Structures are given as structure tokens and as C-alpha cells.
Amino acid sequence: MPRSRFFLVLVTGLGLAACGQETGPSQADRACAVAVDLAADLLPEEGLSTVTSIKAGMSGQAVSCAVTTEQTSLMVDATVSCEGDEPQSLESCTVIDGVQRMDGTPIYP
């Protein structure tokens, strides 16, 4: 799936999940949306092709994203070196630290 289409599906999904919340997606949710989008470029086509859920956690600049796809479950870890709410600004300062299967098997790097 082309990256921009994947990202649109992902952000739309996060937006729909947050519809019932007054505050909208958290900074961790936004950071994970960007991190998973960036990780999709690093993995084989089937790696993150159909994301069904993302659970986000953030501590300082570190973000961890538990990602479930139709095929597998992965953990995407990233570092966000700036603050901002817009996906474009987060994308420019987010670096993928690693991607692994939930059993600990590394996929990237």
C-alpha cells in the first residue's frame, strides 16, 4: 500500500477511535501514527499492510507502539525529538529505533 494511503487510513482510524473523547488523540497516539507510518517504509510490503489496532505509550521522547495487523503483532519503538501536533512536524523529527515481533524477534534494524 502506498505510504500516503496507509497513513490516511491510520490517521482516520485514530480519529474515529477518539470521536467519543473530548480531547481527541493524545500526543502518544499522534506520535505512534507517525512512527508506524515511518516503520511501514522499513518493512516488507506485508509487514504493516493492514493495521487493525495500535496501542500507544510515550515517556519523554520515547514512544512505543503495540501494533496488531491481520498477520501479526509488532512493537514499534521510536524517538521523537520535537513537539508538535501536526503529522508533518512529527514526521520530520521522529526516528525509528526498532521494530520487533511480540516474541522479541527483531525485524528492524
C-alpha atoms as one frame of an Amber mdcrd trajectory, in Angstrom:
protein
   0.000   0.000   0.000   1.446   3.413  -0.846   2.692   5.213   2.221   0.344
   8.194   1.938  -2.675   5.908   1.606  -1.531   3.826   4.594  -1.064   6.969
   6.687  -4.504   8.311   5.738  -6.134   5.032   6.793  -4.157   5.039  10.038
  -4.927   8.650  10.978  -8.587   8.216  10.041  -8.740   5.154  12.283  -7.193
   7.039  15.192  -9.630   9.907  14.630 -12.615   7.574  14.629 -11.378   5.839
  17.766 -11.212   9.207  19.512 -14.628  10.507  18.398 -16.177   9.928  21.802
 -13.362  11.751  23.590 -13.493  15.482  24.076  -9.734  15.946  23.887  -9.068
  13.868  20.729  -5.997  11.726  20.166  -3.197  12.087  22.698   0.342  13.102
  21.830   1.306   9.422  22.156  -1.409   8.452  19.658  -0.207  11.056  17.167
   3.435  10.076  17.650   2.581   6.396  17.124   0.622   7.162  13.969   3.726
   8.828  12.541   6.117   6.154  13.864   4.054   3.307  12.394   3.836   5.160
   9.089   7.633   5.572   9.017   8.167   1.944  10.054   5.960   0.784   7.173
   8.632   2.084   4.781  11.301  -0.021   6.508   9.445  -3.337   6.454   8.453
  -5.741   3.712   5.167  -4.882   1.977   3.150  -7.272   4.121   4.773  -6.070
   7.373   2.287  -3.347   8.278  -0.105  -3.530   5.362  -3.338  -3.981   7.306
  -3.179  -2.440  10.775  -6.154  -3.367  12.921  -5.132  -1.629  16.166  -2.417
   0.475  17.769  -1.802   0.985  21.470   0.451   3.937  22.189   2.720   4.714
  25.091   5.073   7.655  25.497   7.621   8.637  28.104   9.567  11.793  27.406
  10.856  11.479  23.855  10.446   7.687  23.677   7.318   6.279  22.076   6.310
   2.606  21.977   3.550   1.356  19.746   1.975  -2.080  20.053   0.681  -2.731
  16.546  -1.718  -5.500  15.580  -2.131  -6.381  11.925  -4.156  -9.092  10.241
  -0.974 -11.198  10.064   0.990 -10.463  13.246   1.601  -8.285  16.300   4.607
  -5.970  16.410   6.226  -3.402  18.672   7.494  -0.199  17.049   9.857   1.903
  19.182  10.817   5.420  18.166  12.308   8.662  19.446  10.523  11.973  18.883
  12.942  14.876  19.181  10.434  17.729  18.845   6.975  18.668  19.978   4.041
  19.393  17.758   0.582  18.243  16.891   0.795  18.203  13.122   1.833  14.906
  11.486   4.183  16.821   9.159   6.189  18.291  12.040   6.309  14.981  13.911
   7.416  13.137  10.789  10.480  15.339  10.400  11.731  14.631  13.932  10.716
  11.003  14.526  13.336   8.267  14.220  12.520   4.556  14.310  14.698   2.846
  16.925  13.468  -0.662  16.301  10.688  -2.963  15.214  10.227  -6.402  16.703
   7.677  -9.156  16.918   5.947  -9.511  20.259   8.076 -12.597  20.998  11.160
 -10.345  20.876  12.387 -11.336  17.407  13.929  -8.211  15.852  12.721  -7.129
  12.431  14.478  -3.745  12.180  17.308  -2.882  12.409
